[in-house]
Structure formats: structure tokens, C-alpha cells
Amino acid sequence: MWRNEREKVTEPTNNERPLKDLGFDESGVYIDEIDTMSLEELEHRLPEAQQALEAIETKLEELMSLRDAALACAAAMTARLAALK
């Protein structure tokens, strides 16, 4: 990984952190950081970004399943309440 043509980087910079540690309110800062990265840096971080994306997709599917279950429960409760009236 290269920061510029002459300097090879073997360790993460002080402000480089795993994507999983990114706070929701920091997304703009992270976008700015991506804009300043070289092609080599982007290629180096791509696997990490892909793993983070897969984790987000998995969590989203889980949340959507919970939402569907909650909607089904709400519908069943509404039907039971209507039957009791």
C-alpha cells in the first residue's frame, strides 16, 4: 500500500480504523477520508469494506425478519382483540 509514489505504508495511519468502529454520525468524515485515498489504498481496504457490507446485509435481513414477525404478531393481536369485542 502506498501513500504517495515514494512512501510505502506498512501500518495503518493513526486515523485509519476498521469500518465496524465507524459511528453513524461520522459517515461524512469517512467519505472525506475515502476521497483522499489513493487507488492503492482503496484497493487495500476493499476486502474490509466488502466484509462490512456483508455484515450490514446480514443484519438488515435479520431486522427485516423481526419486523415481519412483529407485523404478524400485531395482526394476530388485532384479530384476537376484535374477537373479544
C-alpha positions as CSV (number, residue, x, y, z in Angstrom):
1,M,0.0,0.0,0.0
2,W,1.4,3.4,-0.9
3,R,0.5,6.9,0.4
4,N,2.4,8.5,-2.4
5,E,4.9,7.4,-5.0
6,R,7.9,7.3,-2.7
7,E,6.4,6.3,0.7
8,K,5.4,2.7,1.3
9,V,2.9,2.3,4.2
10,T,3.1,-1.0,6.2
11,E,0.9,0.1,9.2
12,P,-2.4,1.8,9.4
13,T,-2.3,5.5,9.8
14,N,-3.5,7.0,13.2
15,N,-6.9,7.9,11.8
16,E,-7.5,4.6,9.9
17,R,-9.9,2.4,11.8
18,P,-11.9,-0.7,10.9
19,L,-15.3,0.1,9.3
20,K,-17.1,-1.7,12.1
21,D,-16.0,1.1,14.5
22,L,-17.5,3.8,12.4
23,G,-20.2,5.8,14.2
24,F,-23.3,6.7,12.3
25,D,-22.6,10.4,12.8
26,E,-19.1,10.0,11.3
27,S,-20.1,9.0,7.8
28,G,-19.3,12.4,6.3
29,V,-15.8,12.3,7.8
30,Y,-15.3,8.8,6.4
31,I,-16.5,9.8,2.9
32,D,-13.9,12.7,3.0
33,E,-11.2,10.1,4.0
34,I,-12.2,7.9,1.1
35,D,-12.0,10.9,-1.3
36,T,-8.3,11.5,-0.2
37,M,-7.2,7.9,-0.6
38,S,-5.0,6.7,-3.4
39,L,-6.1,3.9,-5.7
40,E,-3.7,1.5,-3.9
41,E,-5.2,2.4,-0.5
42,L,-8.7,1.9,-1.8
43,E,-7.7,-1.5,-3.3
44,H,-6.1,-2.4,0.0
45,R,-9.2,-1.5,2.1
46,L,-11.7,-3.1,-0.4
47,P,-11.9,-6.5,1.3
48,E,-12.6,-4.9,4.6
49,A,-15.4,-2.8,3.1
50,Q,-16.8,-5.9,1.4
51,Q,-16.9,-7.7,4.7
52,A,-18.5,-4.8,6.4
53,L,-21.1,-4.6,3.7
54,E,-21.9,-8.4,4.1
55,A,-22.3,-7.9,7.8
56,I,-24.7,-5.0,7.2
57,E,-26.7,-7.0,4.7
58,T,-26.9,-9.9,7.2
59,K,-28.1,-7.6,10.0
60,L,-30.6,-5.9,7.7
61,E,-32.1,-9.3,6.7
62,E,-32.3,-10.2,10.4
63,L,-34.0,-6.9,11.2
64,M,-36.5,-7.3,8.3
65,S,-37.4,-10.8,9.6
66,L,-38.0,-9.3,13.1
67,R,-40.1,-6.6,11.5
68,D,-42.2,-9.2,9.7
69,A,-42.7,-11.2,12.8
70,A,-43.7,-8.1,14.7
71,L,-46.3,-7.3,12.0
72,A,-47.7,-10.8,12.1
73,C,-48.0,-10.6,15.9
74,A,-49.7,-7.2,15.7
75,A,-52.2,-8.6,13.1
76,A,-52.9,-11.6,15.3
77,M,-53.4,-9.4,18.4
78,T,-55.7,-7.2,16.5
79,A,-57.8,-10.2,15.3
80,R,-57.9,-11.6,18.9
81,L,-59.0,-8.2,20.2
82,A,-61.7,-7.9,17.6
83,A,-62.9,-11.5,18.5
84,L,-63.1,-10.5,22.2
85,K,-65.3,-7.5,21.5
